[in-house]
Amino acid sequence: MKFLFTLAALLGMATTVNYAQWNHVSEVNGAIYLSDGTELLTRFAYHEKTQALSRKDRLTMEVFTTFHVDSFLFYDPALNWQRRFKKLEYQQQEQFFEVVAPGRLEILRLKLPYNAPERIMTNELDRQALNYRYFVYQDGELSTLNGYNIKRLKTTHPQLWEKAKRYRREHDFSFYKLPDKMQIIEQINHLFSDEGLVQVAADRKPN
């Protein structure tokens, strides 16, 4: 299941700071896409709580924030997962959202500024669920996963809605449990993809 595996002080300005302040964050290899269109293929560290990226030389560190960066990606060896982030506005502030599952109904997540107490987390799945807030991004509109109403498909895509209901029944999923809801949304994305392939095939059919 894909979803198991998304600096106020800087004021949006690139700066140089003492690397020892953030030396607990591991560097990764990845790509950073700047707002001016520049692509940086580089080693960097992503400080998820503070929404900042840094890359260092021997003595100093260069820092990038949402002011400079549109998106970035890197391979995370701890999760064995290539992580992708994109900049979106949320609550009148630009933030980096992690893309958990792409598609017409894109599932994103945002790191919470605090971690849940270790005593209530029994495994890594709990940690991934409790330390993030999850969202659905559709047609330029960002909604919390809790608040997203899957049933809107009933009017916009009635055929897909019937297939999604059948998928939910077959797997005994609930529209109101977050893990189940994410699985249903991923299935809906597959259905959208299938629908697109069928349309492409129809368009190419000779007269």
Rosetta blueprint (number, residue, H / E / L):
1 M L
2 K H
3 F H
4 L H
5 F L
6 T L
7 L L
8 A H
9 A H
10 L H
11 L L
12 G L
13 M L
14 A L
15 T L
16 T E
17 V E
18 N E
19 Y H
20 A H
21 Q H
22 W H
23 N L
24 H L
25 V L
26 S L
27 E L
28 V E
29 N E
30 G E
31 A E
32 I E
33 Y E
34 L E
35 S L
36 D L
37 G L
38 T L
39 E E
40 L E
41 L E
42 T E
43 R E
44 F E
45 A E
46 Y E
47 H E
48 E L
49 K L
50 T L
51 Q L
52 A E
53 L E
54 S E
55 R E
56 K E
57 D L
58 R L
59 L L
60 T E
61 M E
62 E E
63 V E
64 F E
65 T L
66 T L
67 F L
68 H L
69 V E
70 D E
71 S E
72 F E
73 L E
74 F E
75 Y E
76 D E
77 P L
78 A L
79 L L
80 N L
81 W E
82 Q E
83 R E
84 R E
85 F E
86 K E
87 K E
88 L E
89 E E
90 Y E
91 Q L
92 Q L
93 Q E
94 E E
95 Q E
96 F E
97 F E
98 E E
99 V E
100 V E
101 A E
102 P L
103 G L
104 R L
105 L L
106 E E
107 I E
108 L E
109 R E
110 L E
111 K E
112 L L
113 P L
114 Y L
115 N L
116 A L
117 P L
118 E H
119 R H
120 I H
121 M L
122 T L
123 N L
124 E H
125 L H
126 D H
127 R H
128 Q H
129 A H
130 L H
131 N L
132 Y E
133 R E
134 Y E
135 F E
136 V E
137 Y E
138 Q E
139 D L
140 G L
141 E E
142 L E
143 S E
144 T E
145 L L
146 N L
147 G L
148 Y L
149 N L
150 I H
151 K H
152 R H
153 L H
154 K H
155 T H
156 T H
157 H L
158 P H
159 Q H
160 L H
161 W H
162 E H
163 K H
164 A H
165 K H
166 R H
167 Y H
168 R H
169 R H
170 E H
171 H H
172 D L
173 F L
174 S L
175 F L
176 Y L
177 K L
178 L H
179 P H
180 D H
181 K H
182 M H
183 Q H
184 I H
185 I H
186 E H
187 Q H
188 I H
189 N H
190 H H
191 L H
192 F H
193 S H
194 D H
195 E H
196 G H
197 L H
198 V H
199 Q H
200 V H
201 A H
202 A H
203 D H
204 R H
205 K L
206 P L
207 N L
